[in-house]
């Protein structure tokens, strides 16, 4: 006898000990003879131990089962990709039907119990004549899990899987395969597409570039057309707005294009990249992909802390205030009053100004309402050790951004040996390390590093050549603070020439835990505003892009995460993180979700906590139609509202069933290995029979029968309870 749910020895000892204690305590104070107390306690103990045994699910090997009784389910893929006509000139589903009726079932039925099943959206029994390629998706992992449940308690010699290897369900097929019988996969379809063009991916970056410009990046590939140009059309809400032609290096080589778009930030916008379909293509459904650019959220809150009033800070505040996506609170250190206390000039929203009267917030709640903190020419002694530690937590735990600039922050000891030292991207201790770059740009002038040429903060021109030219015309800075090299994981985006021509880091960034940080070591960048024509926006563009990039990582207390490219169907997962104002996870929150479909139908549901992930919740959303869905969530802790979040997702922007329509042999190999099976070429039925003959006896021997899942287990439990009750009644106890 074995147990399906065995307890470790320590848990078993604990369970037995607890049962003994409960049985003894049940009658310890009952006024009866000691012998009778022992009898009743023994009956209670035996009952409790029997419950423990049943919960462990005792099992024995099933007797009387022959190899002939083993089951061989035959699963046939009925998803839409099986309708492609690349299986030796026939449709894949027709080739699969011929294989099943003319080869597999006639060979398997005399040896095993066989059942023909179709799978796609779901698993269902079928017959060969009814096989069709109509299901919207291929849920391979769900199908294998359903097979295991369908034949629970029966010996399965193996599973025959007839498929093109597509898998776009939400469950890992290999994990499902590893928990079941051996899978013998038969691939249907061509391993290479004869003639097909496909838009492989379309992504939209978050708006970091100034003037609300968003980058839409597209990748496409063509098979069977050689190096002929690929035409990419960009549509905004269905309206053509751009056209590109790109020539691949060779047949099958991908091409990439980036479109710069300016969506209406007040409403969601759908961008579609499409390739005009040719009449000789294998499939036209993969010629287009869409991506959603959501409406702009609330303005990002910035706290600008100035060590003293100055030109740079005035220019910075003016540049950021003019950006409607930013909301600026500022504190400027003025000096000391007659009593010797520090005084500050505060410009802030009324709801936040009181927390800034002392120069800097003193609580997590007050500090964490901001998305970015800017320390400009701030002496380290302006902030106390607890405030520095709280600022570190602002970046690491809250996910906020930190920008440090100004020589006074780097003079003498600076922020070295403080809680912020390793938050910053440059080494503050070693100030003699030059940055490795091709050449020095000249004393106090600016040159981009290779990483800076690609980074959104440093984009001043429309293309790489224009951007490089623009930075080459930027006026020189007044001076630069000499700091060390980049920390591991940090990136230097721009350098400038120091004494003797040695290149020094000017702009450096890094991701630190949940947040981001940036250092600007130059002085008087306001020259970029004053020494260039009034129409030049280089100064404003650089600093706005910097602050937007820093703010990107800062989430709300209640955060909603939606899948990138979901398809129509049930069970689309959405994840919610619920935190309080101090950004501490709240596992005891109650999270409600409201979903508005494209047709205006509203559905409400409750999100469930994710085990072992405090403050994380998950819900499954129904999306029966394509279009834009609006998802809103609200989290509460008792009577206290923790916050809310609103998101939009585009359902049906990509057809996953037709993505890369070739026979996916890698998927078939992966699930075959995971299940200790094999990939069997079509027509090699003899090999399949030999493998099933080898696995069938082992499947029969491994078959187990549940002892607890019978009437006897219930009868024993009922008998023990009845014996205790009758004994109590006989001895005059209620």
N, C-alpha and C positions, 0 to 999 in steps of 0.2 A: 504494500500500500504506500502511496505517495500523497503529497499535498500540493494542490494547485497554488495555494497562498501560504507557504510555510513561514513561520515566525522564526527569527533568529533566537538562539538559545537564551540570551538575556531577556528578550521580550517574552519568551515562553515562561521563563521562571517568574517574571513580573506578573504575568497574567494568572498563573497558578496561585501565586502569593496573594494577589488581589482577590481571587475567588475564595480562598480560605478565609481571608479577613472579612469579606462581605458575609459569608455563610455563618461565621462565628458571631459577628456583630448583630445579625438578624435575630438571634435568640438569646443574646447575652443577658438581657434584662427581663426576659419572660419568666414569670413565677411558676416553673414546672420542675419536676425531678431532673437531676443531672443526666441520668440515662436517657430520658426522653429528649432533653435538649440536644444531646449528642446525636440521636437518631435524626431529628429534624434538621440540624445543621449539616449532617452528612447528606441528606436528600437534597438540600439547597446547594451544597458544594458539587454534587454529581451533576445537577442540572446546569450549573454555571460552566463546569468543565465541558459538558456536552455542547453547549453553545459555542465555546471556544473552538472545539474540534470542528463543528460545522462551518464556522467562519474560515477555517483553514482549508476547507474544501477537500476532504479525503477522496482519493481516486484509486481505482484498481485497473489493471489491464483487462480490456474487453476480451472475452472468450467467444469462440464460435464464429469469428470473422475470417473469411477466406480471402485470398488474394483477388479472386474473381469479384468480390464485393467492393473492391476499391473503386473510388470515383475519379473520373478524369473530366473536369469541366473544360469545354472548348469555348474560349472567349473570342468574339469577333468584333473588331473596332467598327462602329457604325457612325462615326463622326463625319462631318462634311468633307474633310480632307481625303477621305476614302473614295470620294467621287471623282478625283483627278484621273485623267486618262493616260497614265504613264506606266502601267503594268503590262509590258509586252504588247502595247497597242490597245489594251482594254482598260476599263475603269478598275480602280483598285478593289472596290467592293465586289465587282463581278469576278475578278480573279480570286478573291477570298471565297466567294460562294462556290466557285468551281472546285477550289482546293478542298473545301469542307465536304461537299457532297460527293466528289469523285475520288477522294483520297483519304482524308483524315477519318471521317465517321465510319466508312466501310472497314478500315483497318483497326480502329479502336473498339468499336461496339462489340465484336465477338470476345474481347479480352476483359473489358472493364464496363462499369456503368458510366455512360457518357451523357452529358447534357449540353446542349448548345445554348449559349448566352450571348447577348449583344451588350455592348457598353459604349457609353459616350457621355451623355448627361447623367445617366444612371444605369445600373445593371438590371437586366430583365431577361427572362427566358424567351426564346424565339424559335423559329424554324428557318431552314435555309431559304425558302421562297420569300420570306418576309424581310430578309436582310436588305437594308437600304442605308445610304450615307446621308442621313438627315439631321443627326444630333449636332447641336451648336458647338459643343466643345468635347475634349477628350479628357475625362477625369479618370486617368489610369490608376492613380493611387487609391481613390475612393472605390473603384471597381474591385481591386485586389482585396481591399478590406472587406467589402461586401461578400465576396466569394468565401472568405474565411468564416464569416458569420453564417452564411447560408449552409455550409457543410460542417458546422461545428458538431463534434461527436461522431463524425464519419471519417473513414480512412481515405485520404486523397493521395493517389499515386503521383499526381502531377497536374499542373495546369498548362493547357495548350493555349497560347496567346497568338492570335493572328491580327497584326496591326502594322501601321506604317511608322510606329514609334513616336507619334505625337503625344504630348502630355502637357496640358495647360490647366490642370486642376489645382486645387489648393493643398493637396496632401502629397508628401514625398513618396513617389512610387517605389523607390528602392527600400525605404523603411517599411512600407507595407509588404513588399515582397519578402523581406528578411524574416518576417514573423509567420510565414505560411509555408505551403508546400512548394517543391521545386517548380519553376516556371520554364517552359520550353517555348521560346518565342520564334515565330515564323514571320519574317519581314515581308511586307508587300509594298511595292513601289520602286522607283528608280533612285539610286543613291546620288545622282546628279541631275539637276534640272536642265532639260534640253534648251529651252529658251524661256527666260523669265527675268523680269525686272522687279525689284522689291525695295521699298523704303524700309530700311532696317530699324531705324530709331529716329525719334524726334523729341527733343527736350527743350524746355524753356528755363533759362536761368532766372534766379531771383533778381529783381531790379536793383542793381548796384550802380549802374551807369547813370550819370546825371541826365536830366531832362526826361526821366522815366523811360529810358531806352532799355529794351529787353532783348537779349540774345536768344534766338531760336536756332538751335543746331540740329542739322539733319544729316543722316548717313544713309547711303543707298548703294546697291550692288546690282550688277547685271550678269546673267549667265547665258552664254550662247550668242552674244552680240559682239564679241571681240572687244576692241577698244573704241567702239562707237560712242559718241557723247551721250550722256544721260541728262535729260531735261527735267529740272525740278521746278514745279510751280508752287508758290506760296499763296494761300488763301487766308483771309481774315474774315471769320464768320461767313464763309462761303464766297467771299468776294476776292478775285485775284488781285494781288498787290505787288508781286515780284516774280521774276523768272530768271533762273540760272541754268547754264549748261556747263557740265563738267565732264572731262574725258578721263576715264579710268586708265591706270597704268597698263593693265592687261585684263583679259576676260576673267571675271570673278573677283577683281580687286575692288575694294570699297572706295567710294568717294565721299567727301564730307564738305558741307557748305554751312556757313553761319549767316543768318539773316538778322538784321537789326530792325526791330519793330518798335512802334510807340503805341501801345494799346490804350484804350480808354480805361483809366485806373478806377473808375467808379462802378464798373460792371465787369463780370467775367468775359473774357474774350477767347474764342477758339481759333487756333491757327492750325491749318492743314497743309502738309507738304505732300504733293502727289506727282506721280509720273504718268504721262498719258499712256493708256493701255494700247498695246499693239495686238493685232488680230491673231498673231501666231504665239502669244504667250501662254504658258502652261496655266497660269492663274492670274486673274486681274484683281482679286480682292486684297492682295498685299501691295498694291501700287500706291496706297495712300495711308498716312497716319496723321492723327490729330493730337494736339496737346492743348491743355487749358491754362491760360494765364489768369489767375484769380484777380478779383478786385483788390485794390490796395486796402490794407488793414488800417488800424489807427496810427496816427503819427508816432514815430519813435521818440521816446523821451530821453533827452541828453542833459547830463549835469556837467557844466563847465566850471571848474574850480581854478581860479587865477591867483597865483602867488602875489601879484600886484597888478594894478591897471597898466596896460601897455598897448602899443599899436597892434601887435599880432593878435591879441585877444579880441580887440574891437573888430578887426577885419574878419576873424573867424566867426564871431557871433553874427556879424552882418551876413556873411555867406550862408551860414546854416539857417538863420531865421528866414531868409528868402525862399528856402526849400519847404514847401507845404507838407512834405512827408516827415518833417522833423519838428520837434517841440523843445525849445531850449530854456533851461533854467541855469542861471549863472550866479556865481559867488566870487566877489573880488575882495582880496585882503587889502584894507585901507591903511591900517596902522594901529596904534594903541591910543586909547583915550587917556584922560587925566588920571584915571585910577590904575593905568597900566594894562588894562584888559584889551585883547584884540578886538578890532571892529571890522565889520564886513559890509560890503555893498551887495545887496541881494536883489536880483531880478528873477522872479519865479511865479508860477501859478499860485493863486491864493491858497489852494488846498495843500501845497507842498512847501510854502515859504517858511512856515514856523520851524520846520525841521532843519532849515538852513541858517537860522540866525546865529548859530555858533560856528559857522564856517563850513560844517560838514555834518551829514546825518550821523546820529549816534546809535541807531537801531537798524536791524536788518529790514524791518518792515519799511522804514523810511528810505533806506538806500536802494532796496530791491524794486522799488517802483520804476526806477530808471532802466534804460536798456544799454546805455553807454555812459561811462565816466571819463571825462577829459581832465587830466592833471597838467595844467599849463604853468610852467615856471614855479612849481610848488616846492618850497623847501620841505624836506622830510619832516622837520619838527612841527609843521603845521598840522599833521595828522598824528594822533596818538597810536600807540601800539595796538589797542583794540580796534581802532578804525582801520588801520592797515590790514589787520587780520580779517576784518569784515569785508574789506575791498577784495582781498584774495578770494574769499568765499563768494563774493559777487560774481567773479569770473568763473571760478571752478565749479560752483554749485548752482548758482542762478543761471549761468550761461550768458552773462553779460559781456560787453566789450570794454576794454581799457585802452585809452590812448594817453601816452606820456610824451610831452615835448617841452622844450625850453631848457636853457643851459643851467638854470638854478636847480633843476631836478637832478642834474648829473655832477654838479660841482662837489669837490671834496668827497665825503663819504656817500652823498646822494642817497639813493634807495638801496644801496648795498647793505647786506646783512639785515634786511627787513623782510617782512612777510611777502613783499611784492617782488623780491629780487628774481626768483625763478619764474615768476609770471611773465616777465618781460623777455622779449626774444633775443636780446644781445647780452653778452657777458659783461657785467658791470665791474668786475674785478680786474680783468686783463684789458687794459686800455691801449696796449701797444700792438694789437693784432690787426694787420691790414686785411681787407677783404680781397679774396682771389677774384680777379676780373681781368678782362682782356687788356684794358689800358685805362689809365687815369683820365677822367674827363676834363681835368684842369681844376685849378684852385677854386673851390666852393661852387663849381658847376655840377650839373646833374647828368647822370647817365644811367640808363636802365640795365639791369642784369637780364640774362635770358629768362629767368622766372618773372621778372617785372614786365617784360614785353607781353606776357600772356595774362598777367593778373588784372582783374577788373578795376582795382584801385588806380592803376597807372594808365588807363586808357584816355588819351586826350584827342586822338585822331580816329578817323573812320576805319583805317586799315593799318597794318604794321608799319608800312613805309611812312604814312602821314603821321603816325604816332611818334615814330623815332625823330622825324623832322621837327615836330612840335616841341618835344623835350629838348632838342638841340638848341632851340631858340629861347628857352627859358632863362631869364636873368640869373646871375650868380647870387648866392646867398651871402649874408654878411659874415657868417662864421659857422663852424660845425663843431659839435662836442665829440671828442675822441672817445669811443667806447670799443669794447672788444668784438670778437667775431660772433657769429650766430650760434645760438644754443642748438643742441641736437633737436631736429624737427622743425626749427625755425627757418624762415626764408628771408633773404635780403632782396628787396625789390629794386632798390636804387642805391647808387654810390655817388660820392663826390670826392674831389681831390683834396687831400690834406696837406700838411707841410711836407715839402720835398716831393710832392706829387703822388704820395702813397694813397691808394683808394681807401676811403672810409665808408662805413655803412651809413646811409642817410635815412632810408625807409626800410624797416624790418617788421615782419609780422609772424605770428605763430598762433596755433590753437592750443589752448591750455585747458585740459579737462573738458568741461562743457562749454567754455567760452573762447574768446579771442582777445589778442592783445596786439598793440602796435607801438613802435617807437619812431619818432621823427627827431633826428639829432641836429637839424639845421636851425639857424637863427634868421629871422626877418624874411620869412617866405612871403610876407605882404608885398615884397618887391615885385613878385610875379603879378600882382594887381596894379601896382603904381607905375612900373617901368614898361608895361606893355600897352598897346592901344586899348581904349575904353571898351571896345567891342570884344576884346579877347576875354574869354571866360575860363582860362586855364586854372587860375587860382580857385575859383568857386567850384569848378568841376572836380579837381583833385580832392579838395577837402570834403565835399559832399559824398563823393564815392568812398572815401576812407571811412567816414562815419556810418554810411549805409552798410558797408561790408562788416564793420565791427558789430552793428546792431543785428545782423542776420541771425546770429546764433541765439539771440535772447528770446526765450519762449514766454508765453503768458503763464500765470499760475495753473490755469486749466488749459491743457494743450490737446488738440485733436489731430491725429495722424491718419491720413486717408491714403489708400493705395494709388499708385501712379497711373496705371492704365487698366482699370477693371473692365471686364466684359459683362454683358447682361447675364443675370441669373440671381440665384439666392446665395446668401451666406457671404457677401462681400465684407471682409473684416475691417472694422475701424477700431482704432486704439485711442484711449484717452488717458492722460496723466493728470491726476488731481493733486494739487498742492495748496498749501495755505499762503498767506502773504509773505511769509518768511521762506517760501519755497521748500517747505518740509513736506514729504509725501503724506497723504492722508488716506490710509487704507480703509478707514471707516466711513468714507464719503459715500453719498448716494448720487449716482450719475444717471441722468435721464437724457435720452437722445431723441431728436425730432428730425425726420427726413422728409423733404419736399421733392417730389418727382418732377420731371419736365412737364408733365401734364397738370401739375398743381396739387396732386393728391398728397396728403400729409399722413405720415405714419409715426407713431410714438412707440418707443421701446426703452427698456432698462438695460444698462451696461452691467456686466458681471465682473467682479474682481478677478484679476489674473493671479493664480496661485504663486506664492513665493516672490511676487513682484509688488511690494507695498506701494500703494497709490496708483497702480496701473489697472485699467479696466478695458474690457473688450466687448464689442457688440457686433452682430451680424446683420447687415443691411440687405434688404431685398431691392433688386434693381431690374425689374422686368422689361424695361424699355430703354433704348439708347437716349443719350442727351445729358444735360447738366443737372446734377442733383445737389441740393443745398442741405447740408448736414449741420445742425446746431446742437450743442451739448451744454448742459448746466449741471454743476456739481454743488452739493450742499453737505454740510456737516452739522447734523441736527437742524437747528433753526438758522444757522449761519451760512450765507452764500459764499462759497469759495471762489466762484467765478464762472464764466461761460466762454464758449468759443464757437466760431462759425467758420465753416469750410465749404468748398465746392469741389466736386469731382466730376470728371467727364467719363461717362460710361459708354463703351462702344467706340472709342476713338481709335482703336486698333483691333484688327481681327486676329486674335491669337491662334485660331485654328488654321489659318493660312500663312502664318509666319514660317519662313524657311520650309517650303512644302516638300522638300526631299525626304526620302526614307531616312529616318533617324536611327541609324544602327547603334549609336552610342547609348541611347536610352534603353534599347532592347538588351544590349550587352550588360548594362549596369544592373538592371533588375534580374537578369538571368544569374549573374554572379552573386548578387545579394541573396538569392533564394537557393543557391547551389544547383541551379539548372543549367541550361545551355541555349544558345541560338541555333536553331535547326534550319538549314536552307529549305526553301519550298521544294517539295518533291522527294526529299530524303526521309520518307516515312519509316523505312526500316531502322534508321538511326534513332528516330523518335521512339519506336516500339521497344528497342533494346534499352533505352534509358528509362522508360516507364517500367519495364519488367524488372529493372534493377531497383527502382525506388519503391515499387508497390509493396514488397514484403516488409520493408522497413516502416512504411506508413501503417501497415496493419499492426505490426508489433508495437508501434508507438501509440496506438489508439488507446485512450484511457476512458473509463466510465466514472462519472461523478457518483459517489455514494450518498452525498448529502442531498443531492437534487432528486430525491425519491420520497415516496410516502413513508418509508420506514424511518427516515430521520425525523420527520414530523411526528410520527407515532411514538417514537422513543421520548421526544421532548414532551409531548402531551401526557404520556404515561408518567414521567417523572413529576411533572407539575400536579397531576391528579393524585399521585401517591402522597405527595407532601400535603395537599389540601385535605385528603381523606384522613390522614393521620392526625392533622391538627383538629379536625372536627371530632374525631374519635376521642381525643384527649381533652376536649372541652375548650379548644381555642378557636377564635374567630379567624 
